Amino acid sequence: MTTLEPKAGERVLNVRVTDDTISVDLYDGRTITVPLAWYPRLLHASSKQRANWEIAGAGYVIHWPDIDEDLSTQGLLRGAPAPRVGSKAA
């Protein structure tokens, strides 16, 4: 199995979280928008907690310190929602 290395343009430029979506602007000009419902910690967080994000992981990870949530650009580009509690990995 091979792991694809992230490309420089896939680094996080900006993040916007609404009541329904998370939108991540990348340095290469793309914007990824996914349903907030995919990430229960963010869904149930307050607006203030959602707004308190930082770029981590050499620019490829978004971290919300108030709720200890991390999303990677690779996961977002794959369209990978958070694993459900109690689900087993395949």
Secondary structure as the mmCIF struct_conf table of DSSP 4:
data_model
#
loop_
_struct_conf.conf_type_id
_struct_conf.id
_struct_conf.beg_label_comp_id
_struct_conf.beg_label_asym_id
_struct_conf.beg_label_seq_id
_struct_conf.end_label_comp_id
_struct_conf.end_label_asym_id
_struct_conf.end_label_seq_id
HELX_LH_PP_P HELX_LH_PP_P1 LEU A 4 LYS A 7
HELX_RH_3T_P HELX_RH_3T_P1 ALA A 8 GLU A 10
BEND BEND1 ARG A 11 ARG A 11
STRN STRN1 VAL A 12 VAL A 17
BEND BEND2 ASP A 19 ASP A 20
STRN STRN2 THR A 21 LEU A 26
TURN_TY1_P TURN_TY1_P1 TYR A 27 ASP A 28
BEND BEND3 GLY A 29 GLY A 29
STRN STRN3 THR A 31 PRO A 35
HELX_RH_3T_P HELX_RH_3T_P2 LEU A 36 TRP A 38
HELX_RH_AL_P HELX_RH_AL_P1 PRO A 40 LEU A 43
TURN_TY1_P TURN_TY1_P2 HIS A 44 HIS A 44
BEND BEND4 ALA A 45 ALA A 45
HELX_RH_AL_P HELX_RH_AL_P2 SER A 47 ALA A 51
STRN STRN4 GLU A 54 ALA A 56
HELX_RH_3T_P HELX_RH_3T_P3 GLY A 57 GLY A 59
TURN_TY1_P TURN_TY1_P3 TYR A 60 TYR A 60
STRN STRN5 VAL A 61 TRP A 64
TURN_TY1_P TURN_TY1_P4 PRO A 65 ASP A 68
STRN STRN6 GLU A 69 SER A 72
HELX_RH_AL_P HELX_RH_AL_P3 THR A 73 ARG A 78
TURN_TY1_P TURN_TY1_P5 GLY A 79 GLY A 79
HELX_LH_PP_P HELX_LH_PP_P2 PRO A 81 ARG A 84
TURN_TY1_P TURN_TY1_P6 VAL A 85 GLY A 86
HELX_LH_PP_P HELX_LH_PP_P3 SER A 87 ALA A 89
#
